[in-house]
């Protein structure tokens, strides 16, 4: 029994593809990591030897030889290993030993301590299970072989059995505690701008109602799982990714956004995609600006009081609107057939194609300007009553605000003439809008040029 007990957690780990005892976690492994090149190289074979059940070989030797010195030495080694495993299991992962690349390498000459192949299978069971079996094995060995054969009594067997049962019953269940579990509400209350990449990764998963992985995992396990996925993502092996998806239902290579906070390769891909998108947007904006620059400038036939050609093209989300009333308008103007422009007392609507940006020019006159239709597809003139003397076309959704069309704050009746020309893709010219305003009487609607139906 003393020989078999240390083999139990080792067999469980090996079946799951894990061959380490403590692995890259806990203060003991951290001490070996910072203790120089020799200790780094010493820790890996020791960790693997214990992880695959090497302690059982030592117990077997003590049982076969049965010298008091060897038995007591074996008991001491088992108890020390139990303490190391207990400390590593209780304190938890060491961040320094779980780098973002999921590939633990020594900073000295790049000597690998825990190769990626050993970490990709997951962290394995807790070292507390090893500690429980080591303690039970040590008690059995001490009580059955610790003294001379003549000194053994029947009660020793009873004590050994009870102690073993107690250890196996009470120590391993301590590992069943799920650990910290961050909820979506915790993430909402936290300041993630100052959080670590691991915390942001946990919150990214928690905020998804049905995440592709980790829904029921405690934070520690989720972070370890995320690093495992990072290893697969970093290698980029399509076959490995397909096998993992078939086994676990997670398409690792498609989870770039989720892994970005915990995986440098995913973060680099996200940054590259963002830079490419920004470059495309800047190039597109530059072309839109160039289209407006290539558009013919309006040359007024009489001098306006004020004329403004917008330096940058306007990109409205909805139609341009000037509203001088209070509260929400209820005149139903949006439900009308605008035919480029519509008005009601204190309200002016101008229809534009919100798919593209608009090259806008506004002009205010103190008298009626001559009618111009050449170069425009649609020209409509309407009457408008201004109760406040402020005719400002805006689109609050897009943050668009054009210059005031009113004449020096004058209230009263105006005539509004709207000129529109759609984009000309052959000449690479954007859509144009020219709005003229001047004080004048009359509410009649005059279509100076209508859209030609093709």
Secondary structure, DSSP 8 states (H G I E B T S, - for coil): -HHHHHHHHHHHHHHTT---SS-S-HHHHHHHHTS-HHHHHHHHHHHHHHHTTHHHHHHHHHHHH--HHHHHHHHHHHHHHHHHHHHHHHH---GGGS-TTS-EE-TTTT-EEE-HHHHTT---S-HHHHHHHHHHHHHHHHHHHSS-GGG--HHHHHHHHHHHHHHHHHTGGGGG-------HHHHHHS-GGGS-HHHHHHHHHHTSTT-SS-SS--HHHHHHHHHHHHHHHHHT-HHHHHHHHHHHS--GGG-HHHHTTT-HHHHHHHHHHHHHHHHHHHHHHHHHHHHHHHS-----SS--SEEEE-SS-B--SS-EEEE-SSS---S-GGGS--TTEEEETTEEEE---TTS-EEEEEEEESS------TT-SEEEEEEEEESSS----EETTTTEE----SSTT--EEEEEEEEEE--BTTTTB-EEEEEEEEE------EEEE-----
